[in-house]
Amino acid sequence: MRALVERDQAELSVRRQCALLGLNRASLYYQAATETEENLRLMRLLDAEYTRHPFCGSRKLTRWLRDQGEEANRKRVQRLMRLMGLEAIYPKPRLSQGGTGHRVFPYLLRGVTVARPDQVWSTDITYVPLATGFMYLAAIIDWYSRYVIAWRLSNTLDGSFCQEMLAEALGQGRPEIFNTDQGVQFTAAAFTGQLQAAGVQVSMDGRGRCLDNVFVERLWRTVKYEDIYLYRYEGVRELRQGLQRYFPFYNEERLHQSLDYRTPAAVYRGS
């Protein structure tokens, strides 16, 4: 992609080429986030086990690593889980924390039946292992159809990539309700402000509402087993190209049992 952008650069600036291609200029220069080789190895193991059993917290994951013959204490596992953005899916007193002073919106989906496309969208972020580092992947999904509206990669958990993803999604449609957890990326005024300006109701998971993210968690499991773990991407460029192939397949071709063996695109578009 970078080679494509730099071609004929004498005629068009990099900024202009990125705008024409719908790319964030900074994304051209992304390098995978790095850790020590040993920590990256442990993170890949943790990611695979968490993807299989997302209800596991640091205690169970520490015990699981030890059962695999790994020497890792709980403090180390907790640090790596924070770096990876992992949190066990089960009701507990305090869920992901918003930033200081950020507004937390009420939960709007209690007792609501999701019966049509664009009624409810939600988003989440997941860790993606690479051969020599890692990235973060965010996606926005339509609850009714499981259709992936937009997605983004980043090498940090800075909220700007989530805001860019949201802008792309809102350029395609408008949900009635947008549901998130209380992570700092989603409680930021720049994120919620985009939704409010578009006339979208903002809903945020509260205590005991962790299972409301199950549709996105299922998406992560599907993407990882059917693409990321299968191809074991070396770097960011290969990962991006792989996901650019996979998400159209997921939306347009992959049949879902829960959708009566239709594709997300067919359900989303009502075809």
matplotlib code that plots the C-alpha trace (Angstrom):
import matplotlib.pyplot as plt

x = [0.0, 2.8, 4.4, 1.1, 0.8, 4.4, 4.1, 3.9, 4.4, 5.8, 2.3, 0.3, 1.3, 1.2, -1.6, -3.7, -3.1, -4.1, -7.3, -8.2, -7.6, -9.5, -6.4, -5.1, -1.7, -0.2, -1.3, 1.2, 4.0, 2.7, 5.1, 3.9, 4.1, 6.8, 7.7, 10.4, 10.5, 9.6, 6.6, 5.4, 5.5, 3.4, 1.0, 0.4, -0.4, -2.7, -4.5, -5.2, -6.5, -8.5, -10.1, -11.1, -12.3, -13.0, -14.4, -10.8, -9.3, -5.7, -5.8, -7.1, -4.8, -1.8, -2.7, -3.2, 0.3, 1.8, 0.0, 1.6, 5.0, 5.5, 7.0, 4.8, 3.5, 0.1, 1.6, 3.2, 0.1, -2.0, 0.5, 0.4, -3.4, -3.6, -1.3, -3.4, -6.7, -8.0, -10.6, -12.5, -16.1, -18.2, -20.2, -18.0, -18.0, -16.1, -15.7, -13.4, -12.7, -13.4, -11.0, -11.1, -14.0, -15.5, -19.2, -20.7, -24.0, -26.8, -27.4, -30.3, -30.8, -32.4, -35.5, -35.0, -35.6, -33.2, -35.4, -33.9, -30.6, -29.2, -31.2, -28.1, -24.4, -21.5, -17.7, -14.8, -11.0, -8.9, -5.2, -3.7, -0.4, 2.2, 5.5, 7.6, 5.1, 1.4, -1.4, -4.9, -8.0, -11.2, -14.5, -18.1, -20.8, -24.5, -26.1, -29.1, -27.1, -23.6, -22.5, -19.1, -19.7, -16.1, -12.7, -9.3, -5.8, -3.6, -0.3, -1.5, -4.7, -5.0, -8.6, -8.0, -8.2, -11.6, -12.8, -11.7, -13.4, -16.6, -16.5, -16.2, -19.2, -21.4, -20.6, -22.4, -25.4, -26.9, -27.8, -30.6, -28.4, -24.7, -23.6, -20.0, -18.2, -16.8, -13.3, -11.5, -11.6, -15.4, -16.1, -14.0, -15.9, -14.5, -16.1, -19.5, -19.7, -19.6, -22.5, -24.6, -24.0, -25.3, -28.5, -27.5, -28.3, -25.3, -25.6, -22.8, -22.5, -22.8, -22.2, -23.1, -23.6, -20.4, -22.2, -23.8, -20.5, -20.9, -21.5, -18.2, -16.4, -17.8, -16.5, -13.0, -13.0, -14.1, -11.6, -8.7, -9.5, -10.3, -7.7, -5.2, -4.1, -4.2, -1.9, 0.4, 1.1, 4.7, 4.0, 1.5, 1.3, 0.6, -2.0, -3.8, -3.9, -5.2, -8.0, -8.9, -9.5, -11.2, -13.8, -15.5, -15.6, -17.1, -19.8, -20.6, -19.9, -19.7, -22.9, -24.0, -26.0, -27.5, -28.7, -30.5, -27.5, -27.5, -24.7, -24.4, -24.6, -27.8, -29.5, -28.2, -29.5, -32.7, -31.9]
y = [0.0, 2.4, 1.7, 2.5, 5.8, 6.9, 6.2, 9.5, 11.4, 14.3, 14.9, 14.3, 14.9, 12.0, 13.8, 14.1, 10.5, 9.3, 11.3, 9.8, 6.3, 6.9, 6.2, 7.8, 9.3, 8.0, 4.5, 4.3, 4.4, 2.0, -0.5, -3.3, -2.5, -4.5, -6.3, -8.7, -11.9, -13.9, -11.6, -11.8, -15.5, -15.5, -13.0, -15.2, -18.1, -15.9, -14.6, -18.1, -19.4, -16.2, -16.5, -20.1, -19.2, -15.5, -16.0, -16.7, -14.0, -13.6, -16.3, -19.0, -17.9, -17.9, -21.5, -22.5, -21.2, -23.1, -26.3, -25.7, -25.7, -21.9, -20.0, -16.9, -15.3, -13.6, -10.1, -10.7, -12.1, -9.1, -6.7, -8.5, -8.7, -4.9, -4.4, -6.7, -5.1, -8.4, -8.7, -11.8, -11.8, -12.4, -10.1, -8.3, -5.1, -2.8, -3.2, -1.3, 2.2, 5.4, 8.4, 10.9, 13.3, 11.4, 11.1, 7.7, 7.2, 5.0, 1.5, 1.7, -1.9, -3.5, -5.3, -4.2, -6.7, -6.1, -6.7, -4.8, -3.6, -0.3, -0.5, -1.2, -1.0, -1.8, -1.8, -3.3, -3.7, -6.8, -7.7, -9.2, -11.2, -10.8, -12.6, -9.9, -7.7, -7.0, -4.6, -3.7, -4.3, -2.4, -3.0, -1.7, -4.4, -4.3, -6.5, -7.7, -8.9, -9.3, -7.1, -5.4, -1.7, -0.6, -1.6, -0.1, -1.2, 0.6, 0.0, 1.9, 2.2, 5.9, 6.7, 8.5, 5.3, 4.5, 8.0, 7.6, 4.2, 5.7, 8.6, 6.0, 4.0, 7.1, 7.9, 4.7, 4.8, 5.7, 3.4, 4.3, 3.2, 2.7, 0.5, 0.4, -0.6, 2.2, 2.0, 5.4, 5.2, 5.1, 7.5, 10.2, 13.3, 13.2, 9.7, 10.3, 13.8, 12.3, 10.0, 12.8, 15.1, 12.4, 12.0, 8.6, 7.5, 6.5, 3.4, 2.1, -1.2, -0.9, -3.4, -6.9, -6.1, -7.6, -10.3, -7.6, -7.6, -11.2, -10.5, -8.7, -11.4, -14.0, -11.9, -11.8, -15.6, -16.1, -13.6, -15.1, -18.8, -18.3, -15.8, -14.4, -17.7, -19.5, -17.2, -16.0, -12.6, -11.4, -7.7, -4.8, -4.7, -8.4, -8.2, -5.3, -6.9, -10.1, -8.4, -6.4, -9.8, -11.4, -8.9, -8.7, -12.5, -12.4, -9.9, -11.1, -14.8, -16.5, -18.2, -17.9, -20.6, -17.9, -16.0, -19.1, -19.7, -16.3, -13.8, -10.7, -8.6, -10.3, -9.8, -6.2, -5.2, -7.2, -9.1]
z = [0.0, 0.8, -2.6, -4.2, -2.3, -3.1, -6.8, -8.8, -5.6, -7.7, -9.0, -5.9, -2.2, 0.2, 2.1, -1.1, -2.1, 1.3, 1.1, -2.3, -1.0, 2.2, 4.3, 7.5, 6.6, 9.9, 9.1, 6.2, 8.7, 11.3, 12.8, 15.0, 18.7, 20.3, 23.6, 24.6, 22.6, 25.7, 26.5, 22.8, 23.0, 26.3, 24.8, 21.8, 24.2, 26.3, 23.3, 21.9, 25.3, 26.0, 22.5, 23.3, 26.9, 27.3, 30.8, 32.1, 34.3, 35.3, 38.0, 35.6, 32.8, 35.1, 36.2, 32.5, 31.5, 34.4, 33.3, 29.9, 31.5, 31.4, 34.3, 34.7, 37.9, 38.1, 38.3, 34.9, 33.4, 34.7, 33.1, 29.8, 29.9, 30.4, 27.5, 25.3, 26.5, 27.8, 30.6, 31.6, 30.5, 33.6, 35.9, 38.4, 40.5, 38.1, 34.4, 32.0, 33.2, 31.3, 31.4, 34.3, 33.8, 30.8, 30.8, 31.2, 29.4, 30.6, 29.3, 26.9, 25.8, 28.9, 27.6, 24.0, 21.2, 18.3, 15.3, 12.3, 10.8, 12.0, 15.2, 17.3, 16.5, 18.9, 18.9, 20.6, 20.3, 20.2, 20.4, 17.2, 17.4, 14.7, 14.2, 15.8, 17.5, 17.8, 16.7, 17.9, 15.8, 16.3, 14.5, 14.4, 14.0, 13.4, 16.1, 14.0, 10.9, 12.4, 9.5, 10.0, 9.2, 9.5, 11.0, 11.8, 12.9, 15.3, 17.1, 20.2, 22.2, 21.5, 20.7, 17.4, 15.3, 16.9, 16.0, 12.4, 12.2, 13.6, 11.0, 8.2, 9.6, 10.0, 6.4, 5.5, 7.7, 11.1, 14.0, 16.4, 19.3, 19.6, 22.5, 23.9, 27.1, 29.3, 27.9, 27.6, 23.8, 23.8, 26.7, 25.1, 24.2, 20.6, 20.2, 21.9, 20.3, 16.8, 17.7, 19.3, 16.4, 14.1, 16.2, 17.6, 21.1, 23.1, 25.3, 27.6, 29.4, 33.2, 36.0, 35.1, 31.4, 30.1, 28.1, 25.9, 23.9, 22.9, 19.2, 18.8, 20.9, 18.5, 15.6, 17.1, 17.6, 14.0, 12.5, 14.5, 13.8, 10.1, 9.2, 11.7, 13.4, 10.1, 8.2, 11.0, 9.5, 9.6, 9.7, 9.6, 5.8, 5.5, 8.3, 6.7, 3.3, 4.9, 6.7, 3.5, 2.0, 5.0, 6.0, 2.5, 2.6, 6.1, 5.1, 1.6, 1.5, 4.9, 5.8, 9.5, 11.2, 13.5, 10.4, 9.0, 6.8, 5.2, 4.9, 7.1, 4.0, 2.8, 6.2, 6.6, 3.1, 3.4, 0.2]

ax = plt.figure().add_subplot(projection="3d")
ax.plot(x, y, z, "-o")
ax.set_aspect("equal")
plt.show()
